[in-house]
Amino acid sequence: MPQYFLLLSGEHPSLPFAEVEAILEAEKIPYRKRQKTRQVLRLNTTATAIEALKTRSAFTRVLCQELFCCKASTGEITNSIRSAPLEQFLSSGDSFAVRVRRIGKRTGGFTSVGLEKVVGGAILDKVKRTKVNLSSPEKVFFGTITSGYFVFGLKLAEVSPTPFRERRPRKKPFFHPSAMRAKLARCMVNLVKPIAGDLLLDPFCGTGSLLIEGGLIGCRVVGFDADKRMVKGSMRNLKFFNVECDGLAVADVKNLPISKANCIVTDPPYGRSASTMGYETKEIIHDFLKTAIQSLDKGQSICLAAPITSNIKLIAQKVGLTHVQSHLLYVHRSLTREITVLEKS
Ligand SMILES: C[S@@+](CC[C@H](N)C(=O)[O-])C[C@H]1O[C@@H](n2cnc3c(N)ncnc32)[C@H](O)[C@@H]1O
């Protein structure tokens, strides 16, 4: 399998890596992790991985075919350029640009721009009759300096953050302060590994953020909320983003009018911006998981966001769900969210 590397978002230390693996597993794309450094994942996989990550991922930034990885020193970098199979990607007459991104502290005594010039010069020396074009190059080479290494390759794709920004809570026709950011919602959807056509359920749908992200990657979506105003608002938001839904209704999580789903992604109320309707968050989560487990088959998953104080692992254990992974998300002094993936085993 060819070698690739991905530059991931620095918004969270573990969620971007977990999201990549979940997408590849959902789409049944073979992969082998080679190295994980801050914001960079080097892996062997197939070309189909690039398309899948480009269309689904919230936290992947740049996707490259790897040419080499060496120590981040000018000498090592120029030597590596000399022996890299650049001719496979660049022919005589082609124009190219080199972009370098440094992650973390400055190392090696060079700036990103300085290194772009060094690398560009070495490429011009190696592949004759090529030219640099910074505004509309035919090929873009991309390198990152991370944890003392320079990883370099041909840029295949870049994921634009703009569509996620366009779906931020304030941009939706129905706004509520409890609404989740589109990027986090997309990542949570990916963590349950759905494929197009799967039925995704959100029993605490609020403004519909998770349903919208699920619908946009081709899932069929069903949502419930105990508050009629939220259900109406969700309907408006889904319609605005052209997401069709299989069902959206007022229902209490203790009594959901649904018997089967392929996956569940949700964000129960914490009693701050979203009402718990007089119940304790832990009690609601317990009731939700007890009901939810009945609508899933063996091997199917739930991803939920909850305050770390809810002790999800313990509740999951009580209702017979297996804990798969957790990611902590600091919100403010009195709220750290735990994004948890549970599986019916
Ligand atoms: C944190 S909000 C969900 C926010 C949503 N993820 C979004 O991005 O808009 C939790 C939702 O759960 C609903 N809720 C509270 N108690 C419920 C219950 N017992 N059954 C179903 N929904 C409930 C609230 O009305 C609220 O809309």
The ligand as an SDF file (V2000), in Angstrom:
LIG
                    3D

 27 29  0  0  0  0  0  0  0  0999 V2000
  -27.7600   19.6370   24.7690 C   0  0  0  0  0  0  0  0  0  0  0  0
  -29.2740   19.7480   23.9610 S   0  0  0  0  0  0  0  0  0  0  0  0
  -28.9540   19.0360   22.4030 C   0  0  0  0  0  0  0  0  0  0  0  0
  -28.2670   19.9780   21.5010 C   0  0  0  0  0  0  0  0  0  0  0  0
  -28.0940   19.4580   20.0910 C   0  0  0  0  0  0  0  0  0  0  0  0
  -27.0610   18.4490   20.0100 N   0  0  0  0  0  0  0  0  0  0  0  0
  -27.7910   20.6130   19.1480 C   0  0  0  0  0  0  0  0  0  0  0  0
  -26.6820   20.6850   18.6220 O   0  0  0  0  0  0  0  0  0  0  0  0
  -28.6580   21.4570   18.9870 O   0  0  0  0  0  0  0  0  0  0  0  0
  -30.2530   18.5310   24.7660 C   0  0  0  0  0  0  0  0  0  0  0  0
  -31.7020   18.4400   24.3060 C   0  0  0  0  0  0  0  0  0  0  0  0
  -32.3360   17.3970   25.0470 O   0  0  0  0  0  0  0  0  0  0  0  0
  -33.7220   17.7420   25.2090 C   0  0  0  0  0  0  0  0  0  0  0  0
  -34.2510   16.9380   26.3300 N   0  0  0  0  0  0  0  0  0  0  0  0
  -34.1930   17.1730   27.6700 C   0  0  0  0  0  0  0  0  0  0  0  0
  -34.7590   16.1540   28.3670 N   0  0  0  0  0  0  0  0  0  0  0  0
  -35.1950   15.2550   27.4520 C   0  0  0  0  0  0  0  0  0  0  0  0
  -35.8380   14.0050   27.5350 C   0  0  0  0  0  0  0  0  0  0  0  0
  -36.1640   13.4630   28.7200 N   0  0  0  0  0  0  0  0  0  0  0  0
  -36.1140   13.3160   26.3920 N   0  0  0  0  0  0  0  0  0  0  0  0
  -35.7690   13.8600   25.1720 C   0  0  0  0  0  0  0  0  0  0  0  0
  -35.1950   15.0600   25.0350 N   0  0  0  0  0  0  0  0  0  0  0  0
  -34.8850   15.7450   26.1450 C   0  0  0  0  0  0  0  0  0  0  0  0
  -33.6910   19.2480   25.4450 C   0  0  0  0  0  0  0  0  0  0  0  0
  -34.9310   19.8050   25.0720 O   0  0  0  0  0  0  0  0  0  0  0  0
  -32.5310   19.6840   24.5210 C   0  0  0  0  0  0  0  0  0  0  0  0
  -33.0130   20.1460   23.2960 O   0  0  0  0  0  0  0  0  0  0  0  0
  1  2  1  0
  2  3  1  0
  2 10  1  0
  3  4  1  0
  4  5  1  0
  5  6  1  0
  5  7  1  0
  7  8  2  0
  7  9  1  0
 10 11  1  0
 11 12  1  0
 11 26  1  0
 12 13  1  0
 13 14  1  0
 13 24  1  0
 14 15  1  0
 14 23  1  0
 15 16  2  0
 16 17  1  0
 17 18  1  0
 17 23  2  0
 18 19  1  0
 18 20  2  0
 20 21  1  0
 21 22  2  0
 22 23  1  0
 24 25  1  0
 24 26  1  0
 26 27  1  0
M  CHG  2   2   1   9  -1
M  END
$$$$
